[in-house]
Amino acid sequence: MRWQGGWLLCVVLHALITGHAAGQADTIIAQEGIYDRPFIGSVGATSLGRYIEGNTNYFVEDGVTDGFSMEKRRFNLFFFSSISQRVRFLSELEFEHGTKEIALETALVDLILDPAFVLRAGVILPPLGYFNQNHDSPRWDFVERPLVTTDIVPSTLSEMGGGAFGKLFFGSRTFSYDVYVTNGLQDGVVDNDLGRTDISSGKSEDMFAEDNNGSPAVTGRIAFQDRSLGEVGLSYHGGYYNAFRLEGEEVDDRRWLGIAALDLGTTLGMLTVRGELAFASVDVPPGMEEVFGEGQWGGYLDLVAPVWRPSFLGYQDPVVSAGLRLEHIDYNTGIFDSTGRKIFDEVSAIVLTGSFRPTAGTVFRANYRYHWTRDFVGNPTIRTAGFQLGFATYFWGSLVTRPVIGSWVMRWDGYGAS
């Protein structure tokens, strides 16, 4: 099956650009997200940046609770170096749940030929939607990542490959593009223990070593940004995911995975709006279409606004904000062959947040989350509600070389946000 909903993206894109009041945008061009970090410094210096994220959880599922718990979710290290005026290096190492999971999320080199044409290679974050390249926790007022950005777009998605990106400027407007060739997702999309198509299970450590089928995937994104309107991006990832080739011989049918995403960010007065829609089309083995599903889609919408700007303890521009997130995932867009009725397998959620930012790189968050699921035939099966308190902050400094008695030592210069 191929997703044929291009017309829908065009209609939504047109509505997003023309259907809202003009506001003063304060959004980040998505392709610059990985460099929009406070530790990045000048040419010739090597910078070290970090962020830490922690939270508490108290959820009740259908009247049953496991009680209160605390979680050290992530600790990330960034290394950045401007090797020369036109060559720069960036890497990111993530530790999740202590040292339970350790992952190299980014390790890339950029060769800047022109702002309109930059070559990139290494372990990259493909620009599929906005969130995958802009997923750092201190940027967000919500504890959990949106479902569509983890289940349809399998963030954080890191892949080995290369390509190019660039920006073109037209006064107050900017057009940007990205295009990359990578190893792509693998057999776990269908060959998993969940009993349904699960795109995030297609991620594997083998993705960094070789392509499982010798047929790379392609990811591309184009985006338009206006200083008063905000940013709208359209992206696509496509490739064969199954190991159809063995020792040069094709041993299975080629099975295609395609994901299209639409993302937007803007401001309406004091209200910041951020959202994504993603649609996935997956070829599954014959006879498994009803259970696993050839089509999936999901989306989220974040609405956040400042409600108080206190002045105390010497902080500059602290802000208290309130926000709302609406999200929905449909894991199977098909119908039952026997009855012609829709297959459900869906999750919906509402999240309320209150956040305090004493400084731009630090956030304290209080969330209330309520979500519910529907099984294959549409019956409500699980209802979950609960509270989360959390924090996330960047902290950084520079590694500066200093000569000492004929040798070189590294000195830590700087330690926190400002």
N, C-alpha and C positions, 0 to 999 in steps of 0.2 A: 504494500500500500504506500502511496505517496501522499503527503499532505497537500491538499489543493486549496488551502484557505488564504492564498495571497491577496485575494480581493478584500478579505476581512482586515488584514493589516493595513491596506491602503485606506480603507474607510476610517479605521481607528486613528491612523497617523494624521489624516486630514483633520479629523475632529480635534485632536490634541493640539495641533498647531493653531487652528483658527477659532476654537471654541472657548478660550478662556481669556479673562481680563489680563491686560498687560501688567507685569510686576517687575520689580527690580531683581534680576536673577543673581543668585550667589551659588551657582553650581559648578562642579568640577567637570571638565571634559573627561569622559570616561577613560580614554586611552592614556591619559596622564596620571591615572590613579595610583599606579605603582610607584611613581616618583613624587607624589604629593604626600610626603612624609617629612616630619620636622627635623630629622637628623641629617638630611642630605645637605652637604656643604659645597665647598668651592673646588675648583680644579686643583689637582695635586694632593688633595687630602683624602684620607680614608676615614669614613664615618661609620659609626656603629649605632644602630637604633634598635629599640626593643619596645614591645608592649606586653602587658600582662592583663589577663581577664579572669575574673572570678565571680561566682554567683551562688545564691542559695536557691533551693527548690522546695516547694510544698504543694503537691498536687493531690487531688481526689479524683479517682477514676471509678465511675459508677458506684459512688458511695464508699469506696475502699481507698485507703491511703497508706503509703509506706512511711509517712511521717516527714520530718524535716531533715534536710541534708545540705551540706555545703560542698562546693565543687570548685577546684582550681582548674578552669577549663583550658586555658591556653597561655603559653609563654613563647613569644616569637622573637627571633634575632634577625636583624637586617645588617648586611654589609654593603656599603656603597663606595665606589671609587671612580673618580674622574681620571682615567688613565692618561688622557690627553684632551685637547680641546674638542676632539671629535669622537673619542672612544670613551665609553663609560660602562661600568660593571655594577650589577646589583644582584644580591642573593638574599633569600629568606629561609630560615630554618625554624620549623614549628615543633613545639613540644605540647602535646595534648594530654590532659588528665595526668599531670606529673610527667612521667616518662613512658606512659603506656603506649603512646603513639608518637613516633618521631618521623617527621617528613621534611624533605627538601622541596619547598613550594616553588622557589624561583632561583635560578642561577643563569643569568643571561648577560650577553654583551651587545651593546648598541654601537653601530657605526653611523655617525650622523653625516650624511652627505649634504643634506639640505633639510630645513624644517619640513619641507614637503615630501622628503624621501629619506627615511631612516631604515637601515637594515638591522635586523634583530635575529639572534640565534641563541639556543641553549634550552634550559628548562623554563618554559614561558607559561603565562596565564592566558589562554586563548580568550579573545574579547567576545565571548558569548553572553550577550546582555551587559548590563552595567555592573552588577554585583561582583562577578568573578574577579575583576581587576580592582575592585574597591571594597574588599570584604573586611578590612581591619575593624575590629570591634570598637575602638575608641571613636569611630566616625558615626556610630549608630546609637539611637536612643532606645532600642529594643534589645533585650537579652538574647533572644533566639534569632537565628537567621531565617529569612522567609522560606517557606516550604518549597516554593517553585525554584528557588536558587540552590536547593540541595537535592531535590528529587527529580526535577525535569532538567534543569541545568545543574550538573553534578558538582557544584562548588564545594570546596575549592578544587577546580580542575586544573591540574598542572600537567603539561605534556612536553615531550622533547621534540624540537622542530625549529623552524626558522621562517622568516618572511620579512615583511616591510610594513611600515606605517608612516603616516605623515599628516600635516595640517596645511590647509589653504585658507588665507585670511582675506575677507572681503569687508573692510570697514569694521563694523561692530559684529559681524557675523563670521563664523568659522565653520569650515567643512573639514571633517577628519575621516580617515579611512585606516583600516587594518586588514591584512591578509596574511595567513600563515598556513604552512603545511606541517602536519605533525603525525606521530604514529597512530593516534586515534584510540578510541575505546575498544574494549575487547569482549570476549565471549560471555563474561559475567552479566551482561545486559539481560540475557535470558537464562543462562546456566547459573542459577543462584538458588538459595534456599527459601526465598520469599514466596514462591509460587505465582509470581507475576513478573511482568516486564519491569526491571529496575535499572534505570540508566546509571545510577551512581555505582552499582555493583560492577559496571564495566571498567572502573578504574582499577589498575593493577600496577605493582612495582615493575612488572615486565615492560610497561609502557615506556620506561626511561631507557631500556636496553635495546629493544627491537620492536618492529611492527609484527604482530602475530599473523598477518596475512600478506605482507609485502605490498599493501595498497594503502598509502597514507590518506589521512583525512584532511579536509580543508576547512578552515574557519575564517570568516570575514565579517567585518562590521563597518558600516558607514554611519556617520552622525552629523547632525546639524545643530549648531549652537548659536543663539542670539542673546546678547547681553540683557535684553528686556524680556524675552520669551522663555529662555532656558535651553535645555538640550533634549533632542529626540534622537534615538539610535535604533538602527535595524541591523540584526546580525543573523548569521546562519552557520551551522556546523554540519558537515556531512561526510560520511565515509562508510566503508564496509567494516562491520565490527567482528564478524566471526572468522575463525581460522579455516578458511575454505581451501587453502593451499598447503600441501605437505610435500617437502622435497621436490618442489617444482611441479607437482601434479595437483590438479584441482580435485578435492575429495568431497566437496559439499557445494550447494548453491551459495552464491554470494548474497549476503543479507545486509541491506542498507539501513543505516540509522541517520536520520536528519532531524535537526532541531532548529527552529526559527524563533527568534526573540525580538520583542519590541520593548524598549525602555524609554522612560521619560523622567525629567527632573525640572522643576520650575518653582517659582514662588508666586503666590497670589496675596499681595499685601504682606502681612507678617507670616503667612502660612507657607511652609515648605512642603512640596508635594514630590514624592518619589514613587515610582511604580514600574513593574515589569509584567509582560505577558510572554509565555513561552509555549510552543506547540511542538510536539515530538511525533515523528512517524518512524516506526520500527518494523522491519520485515521479520516475522517470527516463523519458525518451522511450521509446515502445513499441519492442520488439525489442532493447533494450539492457540488460534486467534482469539477464541472466546475467553479462555482463562487468562492468557498472558496479555493480550491487548496489543493491537498494532498502532493505536493512537493514544496520546496522553496530552493534557494541557493543564496549565495552571497560571496563577497570577497573584500579585499582591499590590496593595496601595497603602502607602504611608502618608499620614498627615500629621505634621508636627508644627507647633507654634510656641513662641516664647510667651510666658504669662507673667513673669516677674524678673526684673533685673536688679537684684539687691546690691548694696554697696557696703562691704564690711571686710575686715581682716586684711585690707590692703590689696585684695584681688582687683584686677582690671577686667571689666566687662563680664562678670559672672552672670549666668542666666539659668533660670528655672523654666523648663518647658513641659508641655503636655502634648500627648499624641495618641493617635489611633491607627491601628493596622487592621486591614481586612484582607483575608487570603483564602484561596480555594485551590484544590488540586483534584483533577479527575484522572485516575490512573488507567481507565479503560473507556474509550469513547465509542466502543463498538455496540452491537446489538446481538441479542440471542437469536440464533438461526431458527430455533423451534417456534418462538413466539413473536419475533420481530420487535420485542421490547428492548428498551435501553439497558445496557449494563452500567451499573453505578460504580462502586468501589471508589468512593470520594471522601475527601477530608475538607472541612471548612473551619476557619478560626477567626476569632475576634481578640485583639490584644489592645489593652489600655496601658499607657506608659506615663510616668512622671519622671523627669530627669533633672539633674543639677550638674552644670558644667562650671566649676570654679575657674577653669581655663580651657582653651579650645581643645587641647589634647587629652583631657581627662573628663570622664563622665561617670556619675553615680545614677543608677537606674532602679525604678520600682515598677514592676509589670504585673498586671493581672491578665491571665490567659484563659480563654474558654474555647475548646474546640470539640467537634463532634465528627463521627465517621458514619458512613452508610455502606452496607455490604453490597455484594454483587446485584442483589435484587432490589436494593433501595431501602432496606430496613435500617433504622438507626441502631447501631450496635454499641458504640462506646462514646460516652460523654466525659470529658476531662476538664476540670477547672482547677486553677491554682495561682499561687503568688510566687514571684521571683524578685529578689533583690540582687543587684550586681554592680560591679565597677569594671572599668577598663581605662587604661592610661598608657600613653606613649612615655618613654623616657630615653634619653639619648646623650651622646657626647661624641667627641672627635678623638681619633687615635693620631697623636701628633708625634713626629720623630724629633728627637733631641740628641745631639752628639755628646757623649760623655767619655772622656779619656780615650779617644780614638775608636770608640764603638758607638752603636746606635741602640737606644732604648725607646720603648713606647710609653707615652704618658697619656693618662686619661684626662681629657679636657672637656668639662661639662658633664652634667648629670641629670638634668630634668627639663620639664616643659616651662615655657614662659609665655 
